[in-house]
Amino acid sequence: MTNPKLAFIGLTLALFCASRAQAQVTIDVSKITCRQFILYEVTKPEYIAIWIHGYYSGKHDSTLVEVQQLKANADRVEKYCREHLDEMVMRAAATLLGADKSDKSR
């Protein structure tokens, strides 16, 4: 048997917590600078790197993820960004990885 008072308190607490949840935030990745990327000013660099990988994979109609290559590319972009703090991270990825070139293997 459940205690009705305990159930009411739990429900009230759950509703209170749900109403206090943060609103969803929209981020324009094309406006993230290398400085923001490496200093975690937007979110973890890994999350941004994964998004960028997905973005370019989508442009190339690829559903494959090579995890080791993703990590290596993220490390390369981070290293590059440390020397180009004011560059946009999307431009850095395109420049460094050739991400804006078409896939020549097709």
N, C-alpha and C positions, 0 to 999 in steps of 0.2 A: 504494500500500500504506500502511496505517496502522500506526503504531507502537503495539503493545499496551500498553506502559508509559504512553505519552502518553494513550491512550484510558482506561486505568484511572485515571490521575491526574485527568483531566477528569471522569469519572463520579463519582469520590470527591468532588471539589470541588463538583460540581453537587448531590450528595446532602447535603453539609454545608451549603451555602447554603440549600437548600430547607428543611432542618430548623431553620434559624435565622430563617426568615421570621416576621414578626410575626403575631400572632393577629388575627382579624377583630374589629373593634370595632363595637358597636351604639350608635347615638346616638338619643336621644329628642328630635327637633327641637322638640317643643312645650315643652321645658324650656330652650331656648337663649335667653339674654337678649340684648337689644340690645347691651349691653357686650361680651359674648362674640362676637357677630356682627361688630361693627366692629373689634374688636381681634384678629381671627383666632385666638381661643382654642380654637375647635373645629376649624375648617377654613377655607378661603378663603370669604369672603362670597359669591362668585359661585356656589360649589357649593351653598350653602344656598339662595340665591335660585332657582337652577334647581330644586332639590328642592321648594321651596314652590310654584313655578309648576306643576310637575308634579302636586303634591298637589291644588291647586285646579282644575287642568284636568281631572283625573280625577273630581273631585266634580261637575264640570259636563259630564262625558262629552264632553270636547273633546280632539281629537288634534292640534290646530293649535298651532304655536309661531310667534309673531311676534317674531323675534330683536331687532329694534330696540325693540319695546315691552317685552320682557323686560328688556333692559338699562336702559331708562328707569325701569321700575318698581323694579328693584334699586337704582338710584341714589336714587330717592325714598325707599325704605325705609331705605337707609343714612343719608341726610340726616336723616330722622325719628328714627332710632335714636340719632344723635349728641346729640339733645336729650332723649331718653327712655331713658337707659342701663339702667334697671332693669326696663323693660317686656319682656315676652316677644316675640321677633321674630315669631312666628306671629300674635300679637295685633296687633302693629304693622302687619303686612302686611294683616290683615283690616280693621283700622281705616282705614288709609291708602288701600287699593286697593278697599275694599268687597268683598273676596274672599269673605266669608261670606254675601253676599247671593246670591240665586238669579239666574241669567242671565235677564234680561227679554227678550232678543232671540228666545227660543224660543216 
